[in-house]
Amino acid sequence: MNIWKSVIAIILLSGTLNAQNIKVLTFGDQTPTVYCNTWQSPSNNPDSVLIEIALYAPETGERLFPFNAYAVHLDSSTAAGFSIDSRLISVYNINNYYYGIIAEAHRRMLIAVQATGYNAVLLEYEPVKHPVIQSATKREFNRLKSSAQTFDTVTISANQRQRLASMLLNEMELEWYATGELSLHLGHFMPSGTMALRVDAPIDDFRRFIFDTLYSSRSLHADYAYALSPDGYIVGQVIDGNLRVTWEIARLDGYEWRELWPISFHLPGTVADEFRWGSDGWLFFRSGNEYFKFHVDLPMTQNCRMKDVEISREEYEQAKAEASRYNILSSERTPDAADTAILRVWASKEGLTLSELLENSGAAYFDDISCLEIAVGDYCVTRIKADTVDMATCNMILSTDGLFAGIAFEDLIGDDGMPAYVYIYPISADGKHVGTPYIYQTTPSWKAAYPFFWGADGWLYIEGFDTNNNTVYHKLHLL
């Protein structure tokens, strides 16, 4: 997801689009799947934004190109509530895979995108709203720690450093590196454990590191003024050749700062001499002898906070010995006609056959709560028989307090580079439904595995592995 997160893809369906009261534009007999993202302005036009678009055939997943793009204007005099400009908008070839449109960064824009033989897709771009900067006191600023996280560098060999340089640096940067004007520092943001490369150059930045591969397509600028928060936010500042000040803010998410691109503030004349993070997303900065603050509102990729405590094997085994007091054990049951009906509907929605599901799926009891485990290949979900919610994993456990827990992996189980997610679903009093899950990503310093179980006072005990593949034991508690 990009910082310009208000780009919304609206698929035009038959009839009227809910409260939008938008009439259908029928250019074909099918509606494609759309991917839409935005990037910060191209370097030659700092007041523009690149809207990145890809369309896919819904039946095959094949990418659709070419496609045409038209400007859309709100027009209350029309029955549809808008009109389409007959002039084409220029579509740019970004990388032979994605195509894009240049829009004004600070102006709302509606775009109709249409591939031959398919319905139109309406895109709405709306500029990000900058937070309101408020005055702060020197006392408020001085009460804050200068950095609640740290960037801890690690020692790397000359060969490793050269490999990183050849992988990451452009031609100009390689020249700076050869003359000693640029240096590289590999390290971790702690305590999150996120790996990154710090590039010290005429313009300093952090570059992402994951799966033993460095991604240089996007970096976080961070010169002499940058700061890290205990919640995993980073803010950095850069001043370009036109003396334009840009502040970039992103959320470090365990293994990397994934696809959540930074928010940029273009504030001529406002230079932060120092940043400091407060609690609950408040960011303070000093400019000369004046102090300011504003609130950072960025989406969370995990929706809860956990108290995550590494414990000894002895404590883990002691809790395990008492686990029967706090866990409702599951038992297999024979699937019935109602189970088969659920699987048949599920298979139909996913474009599968019933036999494909029956091969790997199963049924279980948690006391009097009937559940289904629906599995296809490596994909597996759990569902309470009376519910329609697919819980994100199988092999789930249920506490006597009415909490389902399970562990899901980003992709391939056991891959050291893949993060693990702990899901906790509260169950309703009648045992027929589950609520919105709490989702917690374990940090790169350890990865959740099996077994796991509920203990006393709401603690969830998990056996896992550290970065050296050593067995570790943790207990988690919702905050």
C-alpha positions as CSV (number, residue, x, y, z in Angstrom):
1,M,0.0,0.0,0.0
2,N,1.2,3.5,-0.8
3,I,1.1,6.6,1.3
4,W,-1.5,8.0,-1.1
5,K,-3.8,5.4,0.2
6,S,-7.0,7.2,-0.8
7,V,-6.7,5.9,-4.4
8,I,-9.8,3.7,-4.5
9,A,-10.5,1.2,-7.3
10,I,-14.3,1.1,-7.9
11,I,-15.5,-1.7,-10.1
12,L,-18.5,-0.6,-12.0
13,L,-21.2,-3.3,-11.7
14,S,-24.6,-3.6,-13.3
15,G,-27.2,-1.3,-11.8
16,T,-26.3,1.6,-9.4
17,L,-23.2,1.5,-7.2
18,N,-24.7,1.7,-3.7
19,A,-24.8,5.1,-2.2
20,Q,-22.4,6.5,-4.9
21,N,-25.3,6.7,-7.3
22,I,-23.0,6.1,-10.2
23,K,-24.6,4.7,-13.4
24,V,-23.0,1.8,-15.1
25,L,-20.6,2.4,-18.0
26,T,-20.7,-0.6,-20.2
27,F,-17.8,-1.0,-22.5
28,G,-17.8,-4.7,-22.7
29,D,-19.3,-7.8,-21.1
30,Q,-16.9,-8.4,-18.2
31,T,-15.2,-6.4,-15.5
32,P,-11.4,-6.9,-15.1
33,T,-9.6,-7.2,-11.8
34,V,-7.6,-4.0,-11.1
35,Y,-4.4,-3.4,-9.2
36,C,-3.8,0.3,-8.4
37,N,-1.0,1.9,-6.4
38,T,0.6,5.3,-6.3
39,W,4.1,6.6,-6.1
40,Q,5.6,9.9,-5.1
41,S,6.2,12.4,-7.8
42,P,8.7,11.8,-10.5
43,S,11.9,13.7,-9.9
44,N,11.3,16.1,-12.8
45,N,7.9,17.2,-11.4
46,P,7.7,17.3,-7.6
47,D,4.1,18.4,-7.6
48,S,2.8,15.3,-9.4
49,V,2.1,11.7,-8.5
50,L,2.3,8.6,-10.6
51,I,-0.8,6.4,-10.4
52,E,0.3,2.8,-11.2
53,I,-2.3,0.6,-12.8
54,A,-2.5,-3.1,-13.9
55,L,-5.6,-4.8,-15.2
56,Y,-6.2,-8.6,-15.2
57,A,-8.7,-10.8,-16.9
58,P,-11.0,-12.2,-14.1
59,E,-11.3,-15.6,-15.6
60,T,-7.6,-16.3,-16.3
61,G,-5.6,-13.7,-14.4
62,E,-3.9,-12.7,-17.6
63,R,-2.7,-9.1,-17.7
64,L,-4.7,-6.9,-20.0
65,F,-2.9,-4.3,-22.2
66,P,-3.3,-2.0,-23.9
67,F,-6.0,-0.1,-22.1
68,N,-7.3,3.4,-22.5
69,A,-7.8,6.0,-19.7
70,Y,-10.2,9.0,-19.7
71,A,-10.7,11.9,-17.3
72,V,-14.0,11.7,-15.4
73,H,-15.7,14.9,-14.2
74,L,-18.4,15.2,-11.6
75,D,-21.5,16.5,-13.4
76,S,-24.8,16.9,-11.4
77,S,-26.7,17.6,-14.7
78,T,-26.2,14.1,-15.9
79,A,-28.2,11.0,-14.7
80,A,-25.0,9.2,-13.8
81,G,-23.6,12.1,-11.7
82,F,-20.5,12.4,-13.9
83,S,-19.3,12.7,-17.4
84,I,-16.3,11.3,-19.3
85,D,-13.9,13.4,-21.2
86,S,-13.5,12.1,-24.8
87,R,-9.8,12.9,-24.8
88,L,-7.4,10.1,-23.8
89,I,-5.1,10.5,-20.8
90,S,-1.5,9.5,-21.6
91,V,-0.6,6.1,-20.2
92,Y,3.1,5.5,-19.5
93,N,4.9,2.2,-19.7
94,I,6.5,1.9,-16.3
95,N,8.4,-1.4,-16.5
96,N,6.7,-3.5,-19.2
97,Y,4.4,-4.9,-16.4
98,Y,2.7,-1.9,-14.8
99,Y,1.5,1.2,-16.6
100,G,0.8,4.6,-15.1
101,I,-0.8,8.0,-15.3
102,I,0.7,11.2,-14.0
103,A,-1.7,13.2,-11.9
104,E,-1.4,16.5,-10.0
105,A,-0.4,15.5,-6.4
106,H,-2.7,18.0,-4.7
107,R,-5.8,17.8,-6.8
108,R,-8.6,15.1,-6.7
109,M,-8.9,13.1,-10.0
110,L,-11.3,10.6,-11.4
111,I,-10.2,8.3,-14.1
112,A,-12.0,5.7,-16.2
113,V,-9.8,2.8,-17.3
114,Q,-11.0,0.4,-20.0
115,A,-9.5,-2.6,-21.7
116,T,-11.0,-3.8,-25.0
117,G,-13.8,-6.3,-24.3
118,Y,-14.2,-5.5,-20.6
119,N,-16.2,-3.2,-18.5
120,A,-14.7,0.1,-17.3
121,V,-13.1,0.6,-14.0
122,L,-13.4,3.9,-12.3
123,L,-10.5,5.1,-10.2
124,E,-10.6,8.0,-7.7
125,Y,-7.4,9.7,-6.7
126,E,-7.6,12.0,-3.7
127,P,-4.6,13.8,-2.2
128,V,-3.3,12.9,1.2
129,K,-4.3,15.3,3.9
130,H,-1.3,16.7,5.8
131,P,-1.7,16.6,9.5
132,V,-2.1,19.8,11.4
133,I,1.1,21.1,12.9
134,Q,0.7,22.5,16.4
135,S,3.0,24.5,18.7
136,A,4.7,22.5,21.5
137,T,6.8,23.6,24.5
138,K,10.4,23.0,25.1
139,R,9.5,21.1,28.2
140,E,7.3,18.7,26.2
141,F,10.1,18.1,23.8
142,N,12.8,17.6,26.4
143,R,10.7,15.0,28.3
144,L,10.9,12.6,25.3
145,K,13.8,10.3,24.6
146,S,15.7,11.1,21.5
147,S,15.2,7.6,20.1
148,A,13.1,4.8,21.5
149,Q,14.5,2.4,18.9
150,T,18.0,2.1,17.7
151,F,19.7,1.2,14.5
152,D,22.3,-1.4,15.5
153,T,25.0,-2.0,12.9
154,V,26.6,-5.4,12.3
155,T,30.1,-6.1,11.1
156,I,30.4,-7.1,7.5
157,S,33.5,-8.1,5.4
158,A,35.0,-6.1,2.6
159,N,33.6,-8.7,0.1
160,Q,30.1,-8.4,1.6
161,R,30.3,-4.6,1.4
162,Q,31.4,-4.7,-2.2
163,R,28.6,-7.1,-3.1
164,L,26.0,-4.8,-1.4
165,A,27.5,-1.8,-3.3
166,S,27.3,-3.5,-6.7
167,M,23.8,-4.7,-6.0
168,L,22.4,-1.4,-4.7
169,L,24.2,1.6,-6.0
170,N,23.7,3.5,-9.2
171,E,26.6,4.7,-11.4
172,M,27.0,8.0,-9.5
173,E,26.8,6.4,-6.1
174,L,29.4,3.8,-7.1
175,E,31.8,6.7,-8.0
176,W,31.1,8.2,-4.6
177,Y,31.7,4.8,-3.0
178,A,35.0,4.4,-4.8
179,T,36.3,7.8,-3.6
180,G,35.1,7.3,0.0
181,E,32.3,9.9,-0.2
182,L,29.7,7.2,0.4
183,S,29.7,4.5,3.0
184,L,27.4,1.5,3.7
185,H,26.2,0.2,7.1
186,L,24.2,-3.0,7.5
187,G,22.2,-3.3,10.6
188,H,18.9,-3.9,12.5
189,F,16.3,-1.6,13.9
190,M,15.9,-2.7,17.4
191,P,13.8,-3.9,19.2
192,S,11.8,-4.7,16.1
193,G,14.7,-6.6,14.4
194,T,14.0,-5.1,11.0
195,M,17.1,-5.3,8.7
196,A,18.1,-2.4,6.6
197,L,21.1,-0.9,4.9
198,R,22.1,2.6,5.9
199,V,23.7,4.6,3.0
200,D,25.7,7.6,4.1
201,A,26.1,9.8,1.1
202,P,25.3,13.4,0.0
203,I,21.7,12.3,0.5
204,D,21.4,9.7,3.3
205,D,18.8,7.0,3.4
206,F,17.8,3.6,4.6
207,R,17.2,0.8,2.1
208,R,15.1,-2.3,2.7
209,F,16.6,-5.7,3.4
210,I,14.7,-9.0,3.3
211,F,15.2,-12.6,2.3
212,D,19.0,-11.9,1.9
213,T,18.1,-9.5,-0.9
214,L,18.3,-5.7,-0.9
215,Y,15.5,-3.8,-2.5
216,S,16.7,-0.5,-3.8
217,S,13.6,0.5,-5.7
218,R,12.4,2.6,-2.7
219,S,14.4,4.1,0.1
220,L,13.7,6.1,3.2
221,H,15.5,9.4,3.3
222,A,17.2,10.1,6.6
223,D,19.9,12.7,6.9
224,Y,21.1,14.2,10.2
225,A,17.4,14.5,11.4
226,Y,15.6,11.2,11.7
227,A,14.0,9.3,14.6
228,L,12.5,5.9,15.4
229,S,9.5,5.3,17.6
230,P,8.8,2.4,20.0
231,D,5.7,1.5,17.8
232,G,7.9,1.1,14.8
233,Y,7.5,4.4,13.0
234,I,10.5,6.1,11.3
235,V,10.7,9.7,10.2
236,G,13.5,11.1,8.1
237,Q,14.2,14.4,6.4
238,V,15.9,15.3,3.1
239,I,16.6,18.6,1.3
240,D,16.8,18.4,-2.5
241,G,18.7,20.6,-4.9
242,N,15.9,23.2,-5.0
243,L,16.1,23.5,-1.2
244,R,12.8,21.8,-0.9
245,V,12.3,20.1,2.5
246,T,10.7,16.6,2.5
247,W,9.8,14.6,5.6
248,E,9.1,11.0,5.1
249,I,7.3,8.8,7.5
250,A,6.8,5.0,7.3
251,R,6.0,2.1,9.6
252,L,8.6,-0.5,10.1
253,D,6.7,-3.8,10.1
254,G,8.9,-6.5,11.6
255,Y,10.7,-7.9,8.5
256,E,10.7,-4.7,6.4
257,W,8.6,-1.6,5.6
258,R,6.7,-3.7,3.1
259,E,4.4,-1.8,0.7
260,L,3.5,1.0,3.0
261,W,5.3,3.9,1.4
262,P,6.2,7.0,3.4
263,I,4.2,10.2,3.7
264,S,6.0,13.2,2.3
265,F,5.7,16.7,3.6
266,H,6.8,19.5,1.2
267,L,7.2,22.4,3.5
268,P,9.4,25.1,2.2
269,G,11.3,26.9,4.9
270,T,10.5,24.3,7.6
271,V,13.6,22.4,8.5
272,A,13.6,20.0,11.5
273,D,16.8,20.2,13.5
274,E,15.7,17.2,15.5
275,F,12.8,14.8,15.7
276,R,11.4,13.0,18.8
277,W,8.5,10.6,19.0
278,G,5.9,10.8,21.7
279,S,3.3,8.2,22.6
280,D,0.3,7.2,20.5
281,G,1.7,8.4,17.2
282,W,2.6,12.0,18.2
283,L,5.8,13.3,16.5
284,F,7.6,16.3,17.9
285,F,10.3,18.3,16.2
286,R,12.6,21.3,16.9
287,S,13.3,24.0,14.3
288,G,15.8,26.5,15.7
289,N,14.4,27.6,19.1
290,E,10.8,26.7,18.3
291,Y,9.0,23.4,19.0
292,F,6.2,21.7,17.2
293,K,4.1,18.5,17.2
294,F,1.6,16.7,15.0
295,H,-0.2,13.3,15.0
296,V,0.8,10.6,12.6
297,D,-2.0,8.4,11.4
298,L,-0.8,5.4,9.5
299,P,-2.5,2.0,9.0
300,M,-1.4,-0.9,11.1
301,T,-0.5,-4.2,9.3
302,Q,-1.0,-5.9,12.6
303,N,-4.0,-4.7,14.5
304,C,-3.0,-5.4,18.1
305,R,-0.2,-5.0,20.6
306,M,1.1,-8.0,22.5
307,K,3.3,-8.4,25.5
308,D,5.9,-10.7,24.0
309,V,8.2,-12.4,26.6
310,E,10.9,-14.9,26.0
311,I,10.9,-17.5,28.7
312,S,12.9,-20.5,29.7
313,R,12.2,-24.1,28.6
314,E,11.5,-24.9,32.3
315,E,8.7,-22.3,32.5
316,Y,7.3,-23.5,29.1
317,E,7.2,-27.1,30.2
318,Q,5.7,-26.3,33.5
319,A,2.9,-24.3,31.8
320,K,2.5,-27.2,29.3
321,A,1.9,-29.7,32.1
322,E,-1.0,-27.6,33.3
323,A,-2.4,-26.8,29.8
324,S,-5.4,-29.1,30.1
325,R,-6.9,-26.7,32.7
326,Y,-7.0,-23.8,30.2
327,N,-7.6,-25.5,26.8
328,I,-10.6,-27.2,25.3
329,L,-9.2,-30.2,23.5
330,S,-10.5,-31.0,20.0
331,S,-11.6,-34.4,18.7
332,E,-12.3,-35.7,15.3
333,R,-15.9,-36.3,14.1
334,T,-17.5,-37.8,11.1
335,P,-18.6,-35.3,8.5
336,D,-22.3,-35.1,7.9
337,A,-24.5,-33.9,5.1
338,A,-24.4,-30.3,6.4
339,D,-20.6,-30.3,6.3
340,T,-20.7,-31.5,2.7
341,A,-23.1,-28.7,1.8
342,I,-20.8,-26.1,3.3
343,L,-17.8,-27.6,1.4
344,R,-19.8,-27.6,-1.8
345,V,-20.7,-23.9,-1.5
346,W,-17.1,-23.0,-0.5
347,A,-15.7,-25.0,-3.5
348,S,-18.1,-23.3,-5.9
349,K,-17.1,-19.8,-4.8
350,E,-13.4,-20.7,-5.1
351,G,-13.8,-22.4,-8.5
352,L,-13.0,-25.8,-7.1
353,T,-14.6,-29.2,-7.1
354,L,-16.0,-30.8,-4.1
355,S,-13.7,-33.8,-4.4
356,E,-10.7,-31.4,-4.3
357,L,-11.8,-30.2,-0.8
358,L,-12.9,-33.6,0.5
359,E,-9.4,-35.0,-0.1
360,N,-7.7,-32.8,2.6
361,S,-10.5,-31.3,4.7
362,G,-11.7,-32.6,8.0
363,A,-14.2,-32.1,10.8
364,A,-13.7,-31.7,14.6
365,Y,-15.4,-31.0,17.9
366,F,-14.3,-28.5,20.6
367,D,-16.7,-29.8,23.2
368,D,-20.1,-29.1,21.7
369,I,-18.7,-26.6,19.1
370,S,-18.6,-28.3,15.6
371,C,-15.8,-27.0,13.3
372,L,-14.6,-27.7,9.8
373,E,-11.0,-27.5,8.5
374,I,-11.1,-26.7,4.8
375,A,-7.9,-27.4,3.0
376,V,-6.6,-27.2,-0.5
377,G,-2.9,-27.9,-1.0
378,D,-1.0,-25.7,1.5
379,Y,-4.0,-23.4,2.0
380,C,-6.1,-24.2,5.1
381,V,-8.8,-22.4,7.1
382,T,-11.0,-23.3,10.1
383,R,-14.7,-22.5,10.3
384,I,-17.2,-23.0,13.0
385,K,-20.0,-25.0,11.4
386,A,-22.7,-22.5,12.2
387,D,-20.6,-19.5,11.1
388,T,-19.5,-18.1,7.7
389,V,-16.1,-16.7,8.8
390,D,-13.0,-18.5,7.6
391,M,-10.4,-18.3,10.4
392,A,-7.0,-17.9,8.8
393,T,-5.3,-21.1,9.7
394,C,-5.9,-24.8,10.7
395,N,-4.7,-26.7,13.8
396,M,-6.3,-24.0,16.0
397,I,-6.7,-24.2,19.7
398,L,-9.5,-23.0,21.9
399,S,-9.1,-21.6,25.4
400,T,-11.6,-22.1,28.2
401,D,-12.1,-18.3,28.0
402,G,-13.5,-18.6,24.5
403,L,-10.5,-17.6,22.4
404,F,-9.4,-19.5,19.3
405,A,-5.7,-19.2,18.4
406,G,-3.7,-20.2,15.4
407,I,-0.5,-19.5,13.6
408,A,-0.3,-18.5,9.9
409,F,2.8,-18.1,7.8
410,E,3.4,-15.5,5.1
411,D,4.0,-18.1,2.4
412,L,6.0,-21.3,2.8
413,I,6.1,-22.9,6.3
414,G,9.6,-23.2,7.5
415,D,11.2,-20.6,5.2
416,D,13.5,-18.5,7.4
417,G,12.6,-15.4,5.5
418,M,8.9,-15.6,6.0
419,P,7.2,-13.9,9.0
420,A,4.6,-15.7,11.2
421,Y,1.4,-14.3,12.4
422,V,-0.5,-15.2,15.5
423,Y,-4.3,-15.0,15.1
424,I,-6.7,-14.8,18.1
425,Y,-10.4,-15.0,17.4
426,P,-12.9,-14.3,20.2
427,I,-15.9,-16.6,20.2
428,S,-19.5,-15.5,20.9
429,A,-21.3,-16.6,24.1
430,D,-23.4,-19.1,22.2
431,G,-20.4,-20.7,20.5
432,K,-21.7,-20.1,17.0
433,H,-19.7,-17.2,15.7
434,V,-16.2,-15.6,16.0
435,G,-15.4,-11.9,16.0
436,T,-12.7,-9.8,14.4
437,P,-9.3,-11.4,15.0
438,Y,-6.4,-9.9,16.8
439,I,-3.3,-10.3,14.5
440,Y,0.2,-10.2,15.8
441,Q,3.4,-10.6,13.7
442,T,6.3,-12.2,15.5
443,T,9.5,-10.2,15.2
444,P,12.4,-11.3,13.0
445,S,14.4,-12.2,16.2
446,W,12.1,-15.2,16.6
447,K,9.5,-17.1,14.6
448,A,6.5,-18.8,16.0
449,A,6.0,-22.5,15.3
450,Y,4.4,-25.5,17.0
451,P,3.3,-26.6,19.5
452,F,1.4,-23.8,21.3
453,F,-1.2,-23.7,24.0
454,W,-3.2,-21.5,26.3
455,G,-2.0,-21.0,29.9
456,A,-3.2,-19.3,33.0
457,D,-4.3,-15.7,33.0
458,G,-4.7,-15.4,29.3
459,W,-1.1,-16.2,28.3
460,L,-0.5,-18.0,25.0
461,Y,2.7,-20.2,25.1
462,I,4.5,-20.8,21.8
463,E,7.6,-22.8,20.8
464,G,9.6,-21.2,18.0
465,F,13.0,-20.6,16.5
466,D,15.4,-17.7,16.6
467,T,17.5,-16.5,13.6
468,N,20.1,-19.2,14.2
469,N,17.4,-21.9,14.2
470,N,17.7,-22.5,17.9
471,T,14.5,-23.4,19.8
472,V,13.1,-20.6,21.8
473,Y,10.0,-20.3,24.0
474,H,7.7,-17.3,24.3
475,K,4.5,-16.3,25.9
476,L,2.2,-13.7,24.5
477,H,-0.6,-11.6,26.1
478,L,-2.9,-9.1,24.6
479,L,-2.4,-5.6,25.9
